[in-house]
Amino acid sequence: MARPKKEKKPKAISSTQSLGAFVKGICDVMRRSNCASALQYVPELTWILFLRLLDAQETRDQEEADAVGVGFSHALRAPYRWQDWAAPYSEKPGHPKTPEGKPFGWKRQELFAAGDGKLFDFINKELLPALHGLDTDLRTGLPNPAASPKQRIIGRIMTAVERVRVDSETNLRDILDRVDEISVDNIDDTHFFTLSQVYEDLLLKMGEKNSDGGQFFTPREVIRAMVHTVDPQLGKTVYDPCCGTGGFLAIAYEHIARKLGRSPVSTDLETLKHDTFFGREKENLVIPIALANLVLHGIDQPNLWHGNSLTRRATYGALFDKAPKQFDVILTNPPFGGKEGKDAQKNFAFETSSTQVLFVQDILAELAPKGTCAIVLDEGMLFRTNESSFVETKRKLVDECDLWAIVSLPGGVFSTAGAGVKTNLLFFTKGQKTERIWYYDLSHVKVGKKTPLTLAHFGFDKDGKPLADSALPANLTADWLEQEENAGKPFPSYARLLPLRGTEEADSRYSWTIDFSARRAKAREEMQPILAQAAETKAEVIELKEKLKRLKKLKTSDAEVAALIGEINEKEKAARELEAQAAAIDAAVFDLKAVNPSTVAKFDDRSPAEIIQSIHDQGRIVTEALARLAALVGEDETIVPSAKVALR
């Protein structure tokens, strides 16, 4: 008797690499199905993945509701659920069934039996219109009054999907079968939720192929470190003005939800899911991803505004109508190196085309009193003092906020996400002028595609607690351990020193504190005599101009007038140069770049004669090595002929 065949369980996707390989297989099918470029298959894969994971999430939520005896209302009903029209069909015993008792995939099988083209007809003419109608009444064009908030979000996600792009039903069924294997149950939950990771991998490919992926994304481990540092609490609003796929908001949700425990109060959960998270995003391609990501993450009502944050020109703002004017926590990574036009610049006091500078000004306006911001900024923003908009924006920041920490990241942190810019993390709280800034330097850590920066490099465990030294990465602690004087001492990790900032114990080989108020006072002291001299010179110019008027009235000789005009011009130039010298001293105060005072610089102190002798010695070593190699080659040539004879 033949043994019954065991049902093959899908292999758990337990790493970024295995997920990437799995999704690559799906993309290969799409590329041969009228979706040749990432710009075409990313949106297609997004909505298919979303409906798959939404169905898995709702099935799980239904089971949990049944277990405790409470009602549950599905956002989608038959035949528009994944389990109806997309899941593989089987008549085998044990094949899962819908709540109505039909086998998963029953609608798909029905369409397959009806003939070629029927699956496309169903999706384009029934499914997509039904999903669009969740957000907008298709007859009136007005918001659907009967839709739940979650249904409206789903409708918004699907609005951009007009029809199926895949050109073959055979290929579409292959894609559906593969996507069906991506389940909430077989994704390792230590990794960020599938949809976001999938999208980031795909967008990176867009950047590689087209030299312009449009965006790059913050590594999730960096976001977690920022969230652990700020520690957002329930009851506080969390905002990202350029939210991308929603990574900051989703991880902040994880952080707060974890603190609520396994049995949170229903009102707390309601507040968390509906009234806590807000964001803006302008990219048409990205906003559906962000909405899908947050819904699948558990944020039933993501309050996302579709449009340009800097121009305030909305594409779709209906989901943002409950947003406050200012926010308690801002977590963000504004675009680096972008350029904005006059329509954006005119909204800000310090006009510039530099996107990141405008975003900092925007954040200062939207951060609530006593609110805290964690932001990723490029190195150029910190050290540039040659453009007034950069200087004045930083001046406004330190005057209105307490900039209490700056973390210098390694140069390669963002290279795997489409940007090789050197970056820093800034943390500040609104309402008090900056007096002291605590710096932490991670720039010595070597990172790359195979060795990315992780949460452990910051010294945090997944719950935000400091890690023991034994759990810290080797490339973080290696230099420290090489020093004999550090034997037996705890490693000064960022997580361990963060609570100590403001005290001497917070300073170490990798951290230091700058007395910013003292720096400003010293600059004012240096500027004072220069400005006094400039004022004195200007006063002399005024006297000379009065003298010039008198000479002109007396019709003095042209030569005497010309000489006086020359003297006036010289003194005006001297006054301008003095003012520029003072302005340079003032601007230098706002060079916030992390320069570690503990870094030991290595200098070559050899004399020119010693260097020449070293070159000569090295040349001699190379010459001798070549001579030995030549001798060996000569010996081989004498041996080879006899070997050939022996082989005949």
Secondary structure, 3 states (H helix, E strand, C coil): CCCCCCCCCCCCECCHHHHHHHHHHHHHHHHCCCCCCHHHHHHHHHHHHHHHHHHHHHHHHHHHHHHHCCCCCCCCCCCCCHHHHCCCCCCCCCCCECCCCCECCHHHHHHHHHCCCHHHHHHHHHHHHHHHCCCECCCCCCECCCCCHHHHHHHHHHCCCCCCCCCCHHHHHHHHHHHHCCCHHHECCCCCCHHHHHHHHHHHHHHHHHCCCCCCCCCHHHHHHHHHHHCCCCCCCEEECCCCCCHHHHHHHHHHHHHHCCCCCHHHHHHHHHCCEEEEECCCCCHHHHHHHHHHHCCCCCEEEEEECCCCEEEECHHHCCCCCCEEEEEECCCCCCECCHHHHCCCCCCCCEHHHHHHHHHHHHEEEEEEEEEEEEHHHHHCCCCHHHHHHHHHHHHHEEEEEEEECCCCCCHHHCCCCCEEEEEEEECCCCCEEEEEECCCCCCCCCCCCCHHHHCECCCCCECCHHHCCHHHHHHHHHCHHHCCCCCCCHHHHHHHCCCHHHCECCEEEEEHHHHHHHHHHHHHHHHHHHHHHHHHHHHHHHHHHHHHHCCCCHHHHHHHHHHHHHHHHHHHHHHHHHHHHHHHCCCCCCCCCCCCCCCCCCCHHHHHHHHHHHHHHHHHHHHHHHHHHHHHHHHHHHHHHHHC
